[in-house]
């Protein structure tokens, strides 16, 4: 998720402390210089969305053959390429469109995550209910990030070292493990669950707990910056003096 066509002067600031961000930044700068002149940021945005749709289709097709996991991984690479380079290209060519880019970028991000999540839910590796829970978790994190941006002016796109790029990388690693290793299924009170099911449930639970911790910390910080009027000391007012009386002769 990159805020394309934005600069620090005209657009909201971004905070990306992902573990792969230093390596990704160097790679993006090399790639953006090699893009043909006819490639535009909008084309890259749609390419990224198409990559997400390809990932969803790949996961769905694994119902018939696990080899389609490679198609899902390829779609994740295409999604990263388009989603990460659209903003980089706009800034490199100095053709930023801050409000338009912000709106288009994040709405397509939501559509992309829906494609990937639904594809996972329709695959034999994840139950649909658990995939929907993963999408709800993602949307909750996105909502908090946008609310925080409206309050502080900073859009945080990574949390505790994990951002969109790190999540794509982990998904590709999981896809490789699913292809080469047998599917492990566990009998539970909720029915049979794969190891992928259990992993996603753990990710959802951990993410929501960390999100609650972060929201509470942000609330405490804002309470200090914007204290309640009921707790503010009342301004001191001078005690009214008694009216002076004219001197009367005795």
LUMVO-720461 format. One line per field, with one value per residue (C-alpha): residue number from 0; x, y negated, z. Coordinates in steps of 0.2 Angstrom, whole numbers, plus 5000, padded with zeros to 4 digits. Example, Ala and Ser with C-alpha at 12.3 -4.5 7.8 and 13.67 -1.06 7.14 Angstrom:
<rodos>
pos: 0  1
c1: 5062  5068
c2: 5022  5005
c3: 5039  5036
</rodos>
This chain:
<rodos>
pos: 0  1  2  3  4  5  6  7  8  9  10  11  12  13  14  15  16  17  18  19  20  21  22  23  24  25  26  27  28  29  30  31  32  33  34  35  36  37  38  39  40  41  42  43  44  45  46  47  48  49  50  51  52  53  54  55  56  57  58  59  60  61  62  63  64  65  66  67  68  69  70  71  72  73  74  75  76  77  78  79  80  81  82  83  84  85  86  87  88  89  90  91  92  93  94  95  96  97  98  99  100  101  102  103  104  105  106  107  108  109  110  111  112  113  114  115  116  117  118  119  120  121  122  123  124  125  126  127  128  129  130  131  132  133  134  135  136  137  138  139  140  141  142  143  144  145  146  147  148  149  150  151  152  153  154  155  156  157  158  159  160  161  162  163  164  165  166  167  168  169  170  171  172  173  174  175  176  177  178  179  180  181  182  183  184  185  186  187  188  189  190  191  192  193  194  195  196  197  198  199  200  201  202  203  204  205  206  207  208  209  210  211  212  213  214  215  216  217  218  219  220  221  222  223  224  225  226  227  228  229  230  231  232  233  234  235  236  237  238  239  240  241  242  243  244  245  246  247  248  249
c1: 5000  5008  5001  5004  5006  5009  5023  5027  5022  5005  5000  4999  5015  5018  5025  5033  5044  5042  5056  5059  5056  5075  5078  5062  5065  5082  5074  5060  5072  5081  5065  5057  5071  5069  5050  5046  5040  5022  5019  5008  5004  4986  4992  5002  4988  4977  4991  4992  4973  4974  4988  4977  4963  4975  4980  4962  4959  4975  4969  4952  4959  4969  4953  4958  4977  4989  5000  4990  4998  5012  4999  4993  5011  5015  4999  5006  5022  5012  5002  5017  5025  5010  5005  5022  5028  5013  5017  5036  5034  5023  5035  5050  5042  5035  5017  5009  4990  4988  4970  4966  4980  4976  4958  4962  4976  4967  4951  4960  4969  4953  4947  4963  4962  4944  4950  4964  4953  4939  4951  4958  4941  4936  4952  4954  4967  4956  4938  4927  4922  4941  4945  4931  4938  4955  4947  4937  4954  4962  4948  4948  4967  4964  4950  4961  4975  4964  4956  4974  4979  4964  4969  4988  4991  5002  4997  5004  5006  5016  5013  5026  5037  5024  5016  5009  5026  5030  5012  5015  5031  5024  5010  5022  5032  5016  5011  5028  5026  5008  5014  5029  5022  5006  4991  4990  4972  4966  4950  4942  4925  4922  4926  4942  4954  4970  4986  4983  4966  4974  4988  4976  4965  4981  4986  4968  4968  4986  4983  4967  4975  4990  4978  4968  4985  4989  4972  4973  4991  4985  4970  4981  4993  4978  4971  4986  4987  4968  4963  4945  4937  4931  4949  4956  4959  4946  4954  4957  4945  4949  4938  4926  4931  4918  4911  4919  4909  4910  4917  4902  4905  4902
c2: 5000  4984  4967  4963  4946  4938  4928  4922  4905  4908  4925  4934  4940  4959  4970  4986  4996  5013  5025  5026  5007  5002  5016  5012  4993  4997  5009  4998  4984  4995  5002  4984  4978  4993  4991  4985  4967  4974  4982  4971  4972  4977  4991  4998  4996  5007  5019  5021  5024  5037  5046  5047  5054  5067  5072  5075  5085  5095  5099  5104  5116  5125  5135  5145  5144  5138  5132  5116  5110  5104  5094  5086  5082  5074  5064  5057  5052  5043  5035  5029  5022  5012  5006  5001  4993  4982  4969  4971  4967  4952  4945  4949  4940  4926  4929  4931  4929  4930  4931  4941  4953  4956  4960  4972  4980  4985  4990  5002  5008  5013  5021  5031  5038  5043  5053  5062  5065  5073  5083  5090  5094  5103  5114  5131  5123  5111  5111  5097  5091  5089  5080  5068  5065  5061  5048  5040  5039  5031  5018  5014  5010  5000  4990  4986  4981  4969  4962  4959  4950  4938  4934  4933  4931  4946  4962  4978  4992  5004  5010  5019  5022  5029  5020  5025  5030  5041  5049  5053  5061  5072  5078  5083  5093  5101  5105  5114  5124  5129  5135  5146  5151  5162  5153  5156  5157  5156  5162  5149  5145  5133  5146  5151  5136  5136  5129  5114  5111  5111  5100  5087  5088  5084  5070  5062  5064  5057  5043  5037  5038  5027  5015  5013  5010  4997  4988  4987  4979  4967  4963  4959  4948  4938  4936  4927  4916  4912  4913  4913  4896  4904  4908  4891  4879  4865  4848  4837  4822  4807  4806  4791  4777  4768  4752  4736  4725  4706  4697  4689  4675  4679
c3: 5000  4994  4994  4976  4969  4985  4992  5010  5006  4998  5004  5021  5028  5028  5041  5035  5046  5038  5040  5021  5018  5017  5004  4995  4994  4985  4973  4968  4964  4952  4944  4942  4931  4919  4916  4898  4896  4891  4908  4919  4938  4934  4923  4937  4949  4938  4936  4955  4956  4942  4951  4967  4956  4948  4966  4971  4955  4958  4976  4970  4956  4969  4972  4957  4958  4970  4956  4955  4971  4960  4950  4967  4971  4954  4956  4973  4964  4951  4964  4973  4957  4953  4970  4975  4959  4955  4969  4966  4948  4951  4963  4952  4937  4948  4942  4960  4962  4981  4983  4968  4971  4989  4985  4970  4979  4995  4987  4975  4990  4998  4982  4981  4998  4995  4980  4989  5004  4994  4984  5000  5007  4991  4992  5001  5013  5022  5028  5021  5038  5043  5027  5030  5048  5041  5029  5044  5053  5039  5037  5055  5054  5039  5048  5063  5051  5042  5058  5065  5049  5051  5068  5067  5048  5047  5038  5046  5034  5044  5062  5072  5057  5046  5031  5015  5007  5022  5021  5003  5006  5020  5009  4996  5008  5015  4997  4994  5010  5005  4989  4995  5012  5015  5022  5040  5047  5065  5072  5083  5091  5077  5064  5054  5053  5043  5049  5038  5046  5064  5058  5051  5067  5077  5066  5068  5086  5088  5076  5085  5102  5096  5088  5104  5113  5100  5100  5119  5118  5105  5116  5131  5120  5113  5131  5136  5120  5121  5140  5145  5150  5166  5171  5167  5181  5181  5177  5193  5194  5205  5221  5218  5230  5240  5233  5240  5250  5249  5265  5275  5287  5305
</rodos>
